[in-house]
Amino acid sequence: MSAFKDPFNPDVKLGHGCGCGCHQDQAEHDAASVRAADSDALASRAVDQAVMRALFPDDGARRRFLKAVGVNTAMAAVAQFFPLGAAREAFAQGKGEIEKPSIKVGFIPITCATPIIMSQPMGFFGRNGLNVDVVKTAGWAVVRDKTLNKEYDAAHMLSPMPLAITLGVGSRPIPYTMPAVENINGQAITLAIRHKDKRDPKSWKGFKFAVPFDYSMHNYLLRYFVAEHGLDPDKDIQIRVVPPPEMVANLRADNLDGYLAPDPMNQRAVYDGVGYIHTLTKDIWEGHPCCAFAASKEFVTKLPNTYRALLKSIMEATAFASKAENRKQIAEAIAPANYLNQPVTVVEQVLTGTYADGLGSVKKVPNRIDFDPFPWHSFAVWILTQMKRWGQLKGDVDYAKVAREVYLATDATRLMRDAGMKPPPATSKKFVVMGKEFDPAKPEAYIASFPIKRTA
């Protein structure tokens, strides 16, 4: 359902009351149906409606005009009298008062959260009128629950989590949004140092692996990786959920044979001499998303100015983090105990991409981790295919619709431009995972192409 009726549709009535008959007026109906579009799309439609109502007080006249001349001619004619584009932009950029200047944002102490974490000590939140308490949290189940219970206003989440929450997978369904990716790449498969001679994945049968959450890129990439090497991730290995701060200790205690984890857990295992980096996830899928800035649809729509200020802060921090020359400064800012609680050298090796691999070599991979905030709809579709492939998601899925409603590309596009970044011209693209092309227009065929899966 469209949150605001299209005033350029001659078959739509813009009269008083609402179309469904359940609300006192159209404004109340619009507020109730806000799930259908992101905030910028809603604002543009609201401007269009206001203009057309002013030009055509008699709705019947508006509809007859549109049917007579057609939509394109009508929009051109209206634009001669009123610049719709300028009005939309002015409305979107309105500097409304921040409704809730003091907010809480939960995060997990990993480098994926860099833009959120650094925004506090480096002043990005403050410059946008916010007093943000970034709250270190033990694990993603806790982050999810505290956000759903409104103890946190927004959170650092794994990019699959807003999709799972919206669809009610693993929790009660609540409309959620992801207006920005926090990082791309930045993960790795790390094995215990005792397995330094077992580099062939085919030799990993019986291994115990950890991932940080069931609904995580780590889980899906690990499953994808071992399945491509002939192992069934549900039968040939064990996969356990372990909060990132506990992973190195479990590796040291021989409770795990390895993990696919966010940094700095991979680099910390090398630093402590208990593990080695086997495979960077960028070598599985170059440019894959990992973590994200996420908030409920309710937060986005009820506190629009707070939401915009928060997203603007994170976009500006992401733009700063995307420049290699800033990475050492960022490492110093986020390494302290109240954030990552890691030696600066560990964080610096992750962010700069010059790092020890645990086997005696120093690698130079500048894009080991990178920062690109655009929430590609095709990322969401790929994640949904993996949720379905491994039995987390059942039944029919409208992949494109879910992607559009959860991954707010329109908001990201405008604020990326404001931060000096260049957003892509489209919201979907093909990409390659371990040599296999993914076409977001053919998700079911993609799932069916895998011999190892939990679907029929």
C-alpha positions as CSV (number, residue, x, y, z in Angstrom):
1,M,0.0,0.0,0.0
2,S,1.4,3.4,-0.9
3,A,1.8,5.7,2.1
4,F,0.6,8.7,0.1
5,K,-1.7,8.4,-2.9
6,D,-0.2,9.3,-6.2
7,P,-1.7,12.7,-7.2
8,F,-0.8,12.1,-10.8
9,N,-2.9,8.9,-11.0
10,P,-6.3,9.8,-12.6
11,D,-7.9,6.7,-11.0
12,V,-7.0,7.8,-7.5
13,K,-9.3,10.0,-5.4
14,L,-7.7,12.6,-3.1
15,G,-10.9,13.4,-1.2
16,H,-11.5,13.7,2.5
17,G,-11.4,10.5,4.6
18,C,-9.2,7.6,3.6
19,G,-9.4,4.9,0.9
20,C,-9.7,2.0,3.3
21,G,-12.4,3.6,5.5
22,C,-10.6,2.8,8.7
23,H,-9.2,6.2,9.5
24,Q,-10.6,9.6,10.2
25,D,-8.8,11.3,7.4
26,Q,-6.1,10.6,4.8
27,A,-3.3,11.9,7.0
28,E,-4.1,9.4,9.7
29,H,-4.2,6.6,7.0
30,D,-0.8,7.8,5.7
31,A,0.8,7.6,9.1
32,A,-0.6,4.1,9.6
33,S,0.7,2.9,6.3
34,V,4.2,4.4,6.4
35,R,5.9,1.1,6.0
36,A,5.5,1.2,2.2
37,A,8.3,3.7,1.4
38,D,11.3,5.4,2.9
39,S,11.2,8.9,4.3
40,D,12.3,10.7,1.2
41,A,9.8,9.0,-1.0
42,L,7.1,9.9,1.5
43,A,8.2,13.5,1.6
44,S,8.2,13.8,-2.2
45,R,4.7,12.3,-2.5
46,A,3.4,14.6,0.2
47,V,4.7,17.6,-1.7
48,D,3.1,16.4,-4.9
49,Q,-0.2,15.9,-3.2
50,A,-0.1,19.4,-1.6
51,V,0.6,21.0,-5.0
52,M,-2.1,19.1,-6.9
53,R,-4.7,19.8,-4.2
54,A,-3.9,23.5,-4.4
55,L,-4.1,23.6,-8.2
56,F,-7.2,21.4,-8.3
57,P,-9.5,22.1,-5.3
58,D,-12.1,20.0,-7.2
59,D,-10.6,16.5,-7.3
60,G,-12.9,15.6,-10.2
61,A,-11.3,18.3,-12.3
62,R,-7.9,17.0,-11.4
63,R,-8.8,13.5,-12.6
64,R,-10.4,14.7,-15.8
65,F,-7.4,16.8,-16.6
66,L,-5.0,13.8,-16.1
67,K,-7.1,11.5,-18.2
68,A,-7.3,14.1,-21.0
69,V,-3.6,15.0,-21.3
70,G,-1.7,12.1,-19.7
71,V,0.6,11.9,-16.7
72,N,3.8,13.1,-18.4
73,T,2.1,16.1,-20.1
74,A,0.4,17.0,-16.8
75,M,3.6,16.9,-14.9
76,A,5.3,19.2,-17.5
77,A,2.4,21.6,-17.4
78,V,2.3,21.7,-13.6
79,A,6.1,22.3,-13.5
80,Q,5.6,25.5,-15.6
81,F,3.6,27.0,-12.7
82,F,5.3,25.3,-9.8
83,P,8.8,23.7,-9.6
84,L,8.0,20.3,-8.1
85,G,11.6,19.2,-8.0
86,A,12.8,22.3,-6.1
87,A,9.9,22.0,-3.7
88,R,10.6,18.3,-3.0
89,E,14.3,19.1,-2.4
90,A,13.5,22.0,-0.1
91,F,11.0,19.9,1.8
92,A,13.5,17.1,2.1
93,Q,16.3,19.4,3.4
94,G,14.1,21.2,5.9
95,K,16.0,21.9,9.1
96,G,13.4,20.8,11.6
97,E,14.1,20.7,15.3
98,I,15.7,17.4,16.4
99,E,12.9,15.7,18.4
100,K,15.2,13.7,20.6
101,P,18.7,15.0,20.8
102,S,19.9,12.5,23.4
103,I,19.7,9.0,22.2
104,K,21.3,5.5,22.8
105,V,22.8,3.5,20.0
106,G,24.0,-0.1,20.7
107,F,27.1,-1.5,19.2
108,I,29.3,-4.7,19.3
109,P,33.0,-4.0,19.8
110,I,34.3,-4.8,16.3
111,T,35.8,-2.8,13.5
112,C,32.7,-3.2,11.4
113,A,31.1,-0.6,13.7
114,T,33.8,1.9,13.0
115,P,31.6,4.7,11.6
116,I,29.2,4.5,14.5
117,I,31.9,4.2,17.2
118,M,34.2,6.9,15.8
119,S,31.3,9.4,15.5
120,Q,31.3,9.9,19.2
121,P,35.0,10.6,20.0
122,M,35.7,12.3,16.7
123,G,32.7,14.6,17.0
124,F,30.5,13.6,14.1
125,F,27.4,13.2,16.3
126,G,27.9,16.5,18.1
127,R,28.3,18.5,14.9
128,N,24.9,17.4,13.9
129,G,23.2,18.4,17.1
130,L,23.1,14.9,18.8
131,N,24.3,13.7,22.1
132,V,24.7,9.9,21.5
133,D,25.5,7.4,24.1
134,V,27.1,4.5,22.1
135,V,26.6,1.5,24.3
136,K,28.9,-1.5,24.1
137,T,26.9,-4.7,24.0
138,A,27.9,-8.3,24.4
139,G,26.2,-9.9,21.4
140,W,23.7,-9.5,18.6
141,A,20.8,-11.2,20.3
142,V,21.1,-8.7,23.1
143,V,21.4,-5.8,20.6
144,R,18.3,-7.0,18.8
145,D,16.3,-7.5,22.0
146,K,17.3,-4.1,23.5
147,T,16.4,-2.4,20.3
148,L,13.1,-4.1,20.0
149,N,12.3,-3.2,23.6
150,K,13.3,0.4,22.8
151,E,16.2,0.5,25.3
152,Y,18.2,1.5,22.3
153,D,17.0,4.0,19.7
154,A,19.0,2.5,16.9
155,A,21.9,0.1,16.6
156,H,24.8,-1.4,14.9
157,M,23.4,-4.6,13.4
158,L,24.5,-7.3,11.0
159,S,23.1,-6.6,7.5
160,P,20.8,-9.6,7.5
161,M,19.2,-8.7,10.9
162,P,16.8,-5.9,9.7
163,L,15.5,-8.3,7.1
164,A,15.0,-11.1,9.6
165,I,13.3,-8.8,12.1
166,T,11.0,-7.4,9.4
167,L,10.0,-10.9,8.3
168,G,9.7,-12.3,11.8
169,V,12.5,-14.8,11.4
170,G,13.9,-15.5,14.9
171,S,11.9,-12.8,16.5
172,R,8.4,-11.2,16.4
173,P,7.9,-9.3,13.1
174,I,8.5,-5.6,13.4
175,P,9.1,-3.3,10.4
176,Y,12.8,-2.5,10.4
177,T,15.1,-0.4,8.1
178,M,18.7,-0.4,7.1
179,P,19.6,3.0,5.6
180,A,23.3,2.5,5.6
181,V,25.9,-0.3,5.3
182,E,28.6,0.2,7.9
183,N,31.4,-1.7,6.2
184,I,32.2,-3.9,3.2
185,N,34.7,-6.8,3.4
186,G,36.5,-6.9,6.8
187,Q,35.9,-10.5,7.9
188,A,38.0,-13.6,7.8
189,I,38.2,-17.4,8.4
190,T,40.7,-17.9,11.2
191,L,41.9,-21.4,12.2
192,A,43.6,-22.5,15.4
193,I,47.3,-22.5,15.0
194,R,47.4,-26.2,15.7
195,H,45.7,-26.6,12.3
196,K,48.3,-24.7,10.4
197,D,48.8,-27.8,8.1
198,K,45.1,-28.2,7.4
199,R,44.6,-25.5,4.9
200,D,42.5,-27.5,2.5
201,P,38.8,-27.0,3.5
202,K,38.1,-30.6,2.5
203,S,40.2,-31.6,5.6
204,W,37.9,-29.7,7.9
205,K,35.3,-32.5,8.4
206,G,34.4,-32.6,12.1
207,F,35.7,-29.1,12.8
208,K,33.8,-26.9,15.3
209,F,33.4,-23.3,13.9
210,A,31.9,-20.2,15.5
211,V,30.0,-17.4,13.9
212,P,28.6,-14.3,15.7
213,F,24.9,-14.9,15.0
214,D,22.6,-17.1,13.0
215,Y,21.4,-14.2,10.9
216,S,24.8,-12.9,9.8
217,M,26.9,-12.7,6.7
218,H,29.5,-14.7,8.7
219,N,27.1,-17.7,8.9
220,Y,26.1,-17.4,5.2
221,L,29.6,-16.9,3.9
222,L,31.0,-19.8,6.0
223,R,28.2,-22.1,4.8
224,Y,28.7,-21.0,1.2
225,F,32.5,-21.5,1.4
226,V,32.5,-25.0,2.9
227,A,29.6,-26.1,0.6
228,E,31.6,-25.0,-2.4
229,H,34.4,-27.3,-1.2
230,G,32.0,-30.2,-0.9
231,L,31.2,-30.1,2.9
232,D,27.6,-29.9,4.2
233,P,27.7,-27.2,6.9
234,D,24.9,-29.0,8.8
235,K,26.4,-32.5,8.7
236,D,30.2,-32.3,8.1
237,I,31.1,-29.5,10.5
238,Q,29.5,-27.9,13.6
239,I,28.6,-24.2,13.6
240,R,28.1,-22.5,16.9
241,V,27.0,-18.9,17.8
242,V,29.7,-17.3,19.9
243,P,29.7,-13.5,20.7
244,P,32.8,-11.9,19.0
245,P,34.5,-10.8,22.3
246,E,34.5,-14.5,23.4
247,M,35.9,-16.0,20.2
248,V,39.7,-15.7,20.8
249,A,39.4,-17.2,24.3
250,N,37.4,-20.1,23.0
251,L,40.0,-20.7,20.3
252,R,42.8,-20.6,22.9
253,A,40.9,-23.1,25.1
254,D,40.5,-25.5,22.1
255,N,36.7,-25.2,22.3
256,L,36.9,-24.2,18.6
257,D,38.8,-25.2,15.6
258,G,38.2,-21.9,13.9
259,Y,35.7,-19.2,13.1
260,L,34.5,-16.9,10.5
261,A,34.4,-13.7,12.4
262,P,34.6,-9.9,12.2
263,D,37.8,-8.1,13.1
264,P,39.6,-7.5,15.3
265,M,39.0,-11.0,16.4
266,N,41.0,-12.5,13.5
267,Q,43.9,-10.2,14.0
268,R,43.8,-10.6,17.8
269,A,44.1,-14.4,17.4
270,V,47.3,-13.8,15.4
271,Y,48.5,-11.2,18.0
272,D,48.0,-13.7,20.8
273,G,49.7,-16.5,18.8
274,V,46.6,-18.8,19.0
275,G,45.4,-18.6,15.4
276,Y,46.2,-17.8,11.8
277,I,44.2,-16.1,9.1
278,H,43.2,-18.6,6.5
279,T,40.9,-16.6,4.1
280,L,39.8,-13.0,4.0
281,T,36.1,-12.9,3.1
282,K,36.9,-10.3,0.4
283,D,38.4,-13.3,-1.5
284,I,35.1,-15.1,-1.2
285,W,33.0,-12.1,-2.3
286,E,34.8,-8.9,-3.1
287,G,32.8,-5.9,-1.7
288,H,30.3,-7.9,0.3
289,P,28.3,-6.1,3.0
290,C,28.7,-7.0,6.7
291,C,27.4,-4.7,9.3
292,A,24.9,-1.9,9.1
293,F,23.2,1.0,10.8
294,A,19.6,0.0,11.5
295,A,16.5,1.4,13.2
296,S,12.9,0.6,13.4
297,K,10.4,2.0,10.9
298,E,8.8,3.7,13.9
299,F,12.0,5.6,14.8
300,V,12.5,6.7,11.2
301,T,8.9,8.1,10.8
302,K,8.1,9.4,14.3
303,L,11.5,11.1,14.8
304,P,12.4,12.1,11.2
305,N,14.8,14.9,12.1
306,T,16.6,12.8,14.8
307,Y,16.9,10.0,12.2
308,R,18.3,12.3,9.5
309,A,20.8,13.8,11.9
310,L,21.9,10.4,13.0
311,L,22.2,9.0,9.5
312,K,24.0,12.2,8.4
313,S,26.6,11.8,11.2
314,I,27.2,8.2,10.2
315,M,27.5,9.0,6.5
316,E,30.0,11.8,7.2
317,A,32.0,9.4,9.4
318,T,31.9,6.7,6.7
319,A,33.2,9.2,4.1
320,F,36.1,10.0,6.5
321,A,36.8,6.3,7.1
322,S,36.8,5.5,3.4
323,K,40.0,7.4,3.0
324,A,43.1,5.3,3.7
325,E,45.1,8.3,5.0
326,N,42.6,8.6,8.0
327,R,42.8,5.0,9.1
328,K,45.6,5.2,11.7
329,Q,43.9,8.2,13.3
330,I,40.6,6.2,13.5
331,A,42.4,3.2,15.0
332,E,43.7,5.4,17.9
333,A,40.2,6.8,18.4
334,I,38.3,3.5,18.6
335,A,40.9,1.1,20.2
336,P,40.4,2.3,23.9
337,A,38.6,0.2,26.5
338,N,35.2,1.9,26.2
339,Y,35.1,1.0,22.5
340,L,37.0,-2.0,21.1
341,N,39.3,-2.6,24.0
342,Q,42.2,-3.7,21.8
343,P,45.8,-2.8,21.3
344,V,46.1,0.0,18.8
345,T,48.5,-2.1,16.6
346,V,45.8,-4.8,16.2
347,V,43.2,-2.3,15.1
348,E,45.6,-0.5,12.9
349,Q,46.6,-3.7,11.1
350,V,42.9,-4.3,10.3
351,L,42.1,-0.8,9.1
352,T,45.3,-0.3,7.0
353,G,45.4,-3.8,5.6
354,T,49.1,-4.3,6.4
355,Y,49.0,-7.2,8.7
356,A,50.7,-10.4,10.0
357,D,48.9,-13.5,8.9
358,G,50.0,-15.8,11.8
359,L,52.1,-18.0,9.6
360,G,55.2,-15.7,9.4
361,S,54.1,-13.5,6.5
362,V,53.1,-9.8,6.4
363,K,50.3,-9.1,3.9
364,K,49.4,-5.9,2.3
365,V,45.7,-5.8,1.4
366,P,44.5,-2.1,1.5
367,N,40.8,-3.1,1.0
368,R,40.9,-5.8,3.7
369,I,38.1,-3.7,5.1
370,D,36.5,-0.7,3.4
371,F,33.6,1.6,4.0
372,D,30.8,2.1,1.4
373,P,27.4,2.9,3.0
374,F,25.1,2.3,0.0
375,P,22.5,-0.4,0.8
376,W,22.2,-2.2,-2.5
377,H,18.8,-3.9,-2.9
378,S,20.7,-6.8,-4.6
379,F,22.6,-7.3,-1.3
380,A,19.3,-7.9,0.4
381,V,18.1,-10.3,-2.2
382,W,21.3,-12.4,-1.9
383,I,20.9,-12.5,1.8
384,L,17.3,-13.6,1.5
385,T,18.3,-16.4,-0.9
386,Q,20.7,-17.7,1.7
387,M,18.2,-17.5,4.4
388,K,15.9,-19.6,2.2
389,R,18.7,-21.9,1.1
390,W,19.5,-23.0,4.6
391,G,15.9,-23.3,5.9
392,Q,15.6,-20.1,7.9
393,L,13.0,-18.6,5.6
394,K,10.2,-20.7,4.2
395,G,7.4,-20.2,1.7
396,D,7.1,-17.6,-1.1
397,V,9.2,-14.4,-0.8
398,D,8.7,-11.2,-2.6
399,Y,12.5,-10.5,-2.7
400,A,12.4,-7.2,-4.5
401,K,9.6,-5.8,-2.3
402,V,11.3,-6.7,1.0
403,A,14.6,-5.3,-0.3
404,R,13.0,-2.0,-1.2
405,E,11.2,-1.6,2.1
406,V,14.1,-2.5,4.4
407,Y,17.2,-1.2,2.6
408,L,16.5,2.5,2.3
409,A,18.6,3.4,-0.8
410,T,16.8,6.7,-1.4
411,D,17.8,8.2,2.0
412,A,21.4,6.9,1.5
413,T,21.7,8.4,-1.9
414,R,20.8,11.9,-0.8
415,L,23.0,11.9,2.3
416,M,25.9,10.3,0.5
417,R,25.9,13.3,-1.8
418,D,25.8,15.7,1.1
419,A,28.9,13.9,2.6
420,G,30.8,14.2,-0.6
421,M,30.4,10.6,-1.8
422,K,29.1,9.4,-5.1
423,P,26.1,7.2,-4.9
424,P,25.5,4.7,-7.7
425,P,22.8,5.4,-10.3
426,A,21.0,2.2,-9.7
427,T,20.0,0.2,-6.6
428,S,20.7,-3.3,-7.9
429,K,23.6,-5.0,-9.6
430,K,25.0,-8.4,-10.4
431,F,28.0,-9.7,-8.6
432,V,30.2,-12.8,-8.2
433,V,30.6,-15.0,-5.2
434,M,33.3,-17.6,-5.5
435,G,33.2,-17.5,-9.2
436,K,29.4,-17.9,-9.5
437,E,27.4,-14.9,-10.8
438,F,24.4,-13.8,-8.8
439,D,21.5,-12.2,-10.7
440,P,19.1,-10.5,-8.3
441,A,16.3,-10.8,-10.9
442,K,16.5,-14.6,-10.6
443,P,16.7,-15.5,-6.9
444,E,14.8,-18.8,-7.0
445,A,17.0,-20.1,-9.9
446,Y,20.0,-19.2,-7.9
447,I,18.9,-21.2,-4.9
448,A,17.9,-24.2,-7.1
449,S,21.5,-24.2,-8.6
450,F,23.1,-25.3,-5.4
451,P,23.5,-29.1,-4.8
452,I,23.9,-28.6,-1.0
453,K,20.9,-26.8,0.5
454,R,18.0,-27.4,3.0
455,T,15.2,-26.5,0.5
456,A,13.4,-29.2,-1.6
